[in-house]
Amino acid sequence: MYFTDRGIEELEKRRGGEEVTFEWLAEQLRTFVDLNPDFEVPVERLATWLARLDDDEDDDE
């Protein structure tokens, strides 16, 4: 188990039943980076990864 799994598990436990939009998520990520600029690169990488999840499926068609 990675250390980050604890945070992911807490997120799932506390908010797993909620539904959110990607617009809401993007705003939360912007706020997080504004408050924690040292995390700009990891947040950018996560956002890019999430945005491109379906790219492999599109290439197969």
Backbone as CSV, one residue per row, in Angstrom:
resi,resn,N_x,N_y,N_z,CA_x,CA_y,CA_z,C_x,C_y,C_z
1,MET,0.843,-1.179,0.000,0.000,0.000,0.000,0.887,1.241,0.000
2,TYR,0.566,2.160,-0.870,1.283,3.424,-0.904,0.750,4.340,0.189
3,PHE,1.578,5.260,0.643,1.167,6.224,1.653,-0.067,6.992,1.190
4,THR,-0.122,7.334,-0.098,-1.248,8.112,-0.618,-2.549,7.334,-0.580
5,ASP,-2.484,6.018,-0.489,-3.708,5.225,-0.421,-4.562,5.613,0.784
6,ARG,-3.928,6.050,1.860,-4.699,6.446,3.039,-5.593,7.639,2.727
7,GLY,-5.042,8.614,2.019,-5.835,9.776,1.640,-6.939,9.404,0.670
8,ILE,-6.644,8.521,-0.253,-7.647,8.063,-1.216,-8.752,7.311,-0.484
9,GLU,-8.376,6.469,0.456,-9.368,5.721,1.236,-10.235,6.661,2.074
10,GLU,-9.625,7.695,2.656,-10.405,8.662,3.424,-11.380,9.412,2.515
11,LEU,-10.911,9.811,1.336,-11.777,10.485,0.369,-12.971,9.607,0.010
12,GLU,-12.689,8.347,-0.274,-13.757,7.419,-0.639,-14.737,7.220,0.522
13,LYS,-14.208,7.086,1.729,-15.058,6.857,2.897,-15.939,8.074,3.188
14,ARG,-15.346,9.262,3.150,-16.081,10.472,3.519,-16.997,10.986,2.414
15,ARG,-16.585,10.847,1.139,-17.318,11.494,0.058,-17.688,10.553,-1.074
16,GLY,-17.474,9.261,-0.859,-17.682,8.282,-1.912,-19.096,8.204,-2.454
17,GLY,-20.079,8.588,-1.661,-21.463,8.536,-2.118,-21.912,9.771,-2.875
18,GLU,-21.069,10.791,-2.911,-21.422,12.048,-3.570,-21.177,11.976,-5.070
19,GLU,-21.896,12.794,-5.796,-21.651,12.960,-7.227,-21.165,14.379,-7.459
20,VAL,-20.113,14.516,-8.249,-19.555,15.835,-8.551,-19.347,15.951,-10.053
21,THR,-19.245,17.185,-10.511,-18.941,17.413,-11.921,-17.431,17.625,-12.073
22,PHE,-16.973,17.477,-13.290,-15.558,17.767,-13.540,-15.293,19.253,-13.404
23,GLU,-16.296,20.073,-13.641,-16.158,21.516,-13.426,-15.869,21.796,-11.952
24,TRP,-16.622,21.152,-11.056,-16.403,21.312,-9.624,-15.010,20.821,-9.238
25,LEU,-14.637,19.644,-9.749,-13.320,19.075,-9.449,-12.206,20.001,-9.909
26,ALA,-12.334,20.546,-11.113,-11.314,21.462,-11.639,-11.173,22.684,-10.738
27,GLU,-12.282,23.217,-10.264,-12.227,24.380,-9.371,-11.544,24.029,-8.052
28,GLN,-11.823,22.846,-7.520,-11.170,22.418,-6.278,-9.665,22.234,-6.483
29,LEU,-9.278,21.693,-7.628,-7.850,21.530,-7.923,-7.159,22.883,-8.049
30,ARG,-7.833,23.849,-8.698,-7.258,25.203,-8.798,-7.075,25.822,-7.414
31,THR,-8.080,25.682,-6.575,-7.999,26.224,-5.219,-6.867,25.565,-4.446
32,PHE,-6.754,24.242,-4.568,-5.690,23.515,-3.878,-4.313,24.018,-4.315
33,VAL,-4.118,24.211,-5.618,-2.824,24.677,-6.120,-2.561,26.112,-5.671
34,ASP,-3.609,26.936,-5.639,-3.433,28.304,-5.138,-2.942,28.298,-3.694
35,LEU,-3.464,27.391,-2.893,-3.072,27.296,-1.489,-1.773,26.523,-1.282
36,ASN,-1.423,25.669,-2.240,-0.247,24.785,-2.130,0.523,24.786,-3.446
37,PRO,1.174,25.885,-3.785,1.835,25.980,-5.100,2.917,24.935,-5.348
38,ASP,3.459,24.345,-4.299,4.475,23.299,-4.486,3.893,22.056,-5.146
39,PHE,2.584,21.914,-5.141,1.927,20.744,-5.721,1.401,20.999,-7.135
40,GLU,1.805,22.114,-7.733,1.308,22.460,-9.069,1.593,21.371,-10.096
41,VAL,2.811,20.859,-10.124,3.178,19.849,-11.122,2.416,18.532,-10.906
42,PRO,2.373,17.983,-9.685,1.604,16.739,-9.522,0.117,16.906,-9.850
43,VAL,-0.469,18.037,-9.479,-1.887,18.262,-9.780,-2.085,18.368,-11.287
44,GLU,-1.180,19.056,-11.964,-1.260,19.169,-13.423,-1.155,17.799,-14.070
45,ARG,-0.269,16.968,-13.569,-0.118,15.611,-14.125,-1.362,14.772,-13.887
46,LEU,-1.948,14.878,-12.695,-3.182,14.146,-12.400,-4.306,14.618,-13.311
47,ALA,-4.467,15.926,-13.454,-5.527,16.470,-14.300,-5.353,16.032,-15.751
48,THR,-4.135,16.076,-16.247,-3.865,15.642,-17.622,-4.156,14.158,-17.785
49,TRP,-3.751,13.357,-16.824,-4.009,11.917,-16.866,-5.502,11.640,-16.897
50,LEU,-6.257,12.321,-16.018,-7.705,12.137,-15.998,-8.339,12.569,-17.320
51,ALA,-7.865,13.675,-17.867,-8.418,14.193,-19.122,-8.190,13.240,-20.283
52,ARG,-7.116,12.479,-20.231,-6.725,11.624,-21.364,-7.016,10.143,-21.160
53,LEU,-7.781,9.784,-20.132,-8.037,8.369,-19.839,-8.575,7.595,-21.031
54,ASP,-9.420,8.191,-21.815,-10.052,7.488,-22.944,-9.240,7.549,-24.235
55,ASP,-8.110,8.224,-24.233,-7.316,8.369,-25.463,-6.925,7.031,-26.073
56,ASP,-6.554,6.041,-25.250,-6.151,4.737,-25.764,-7.314,4.052,-26.489
57,GLU,-8.517,4.202,-25.957,-9.693,3.605,-26.593,-9.970,4.242,-27.936
58,ASP,-9.774,5.561,-28.042,-10.002,6.260,-29.302,-8.999,5.828,-30.377
59,ASP,-7.765,5.512,-29.949,-6.729,5.093,-30.898,-7.045,3.732,-31.516
60,ASP,-7.780,2.875,-30.784,-8.078,1.549,-31.263,-9.161,1.524,-32.348
61,GLU,-9.946,2.583,-32.430,-11.064,2.608,-33.374,-10.611,2.966,-34.766
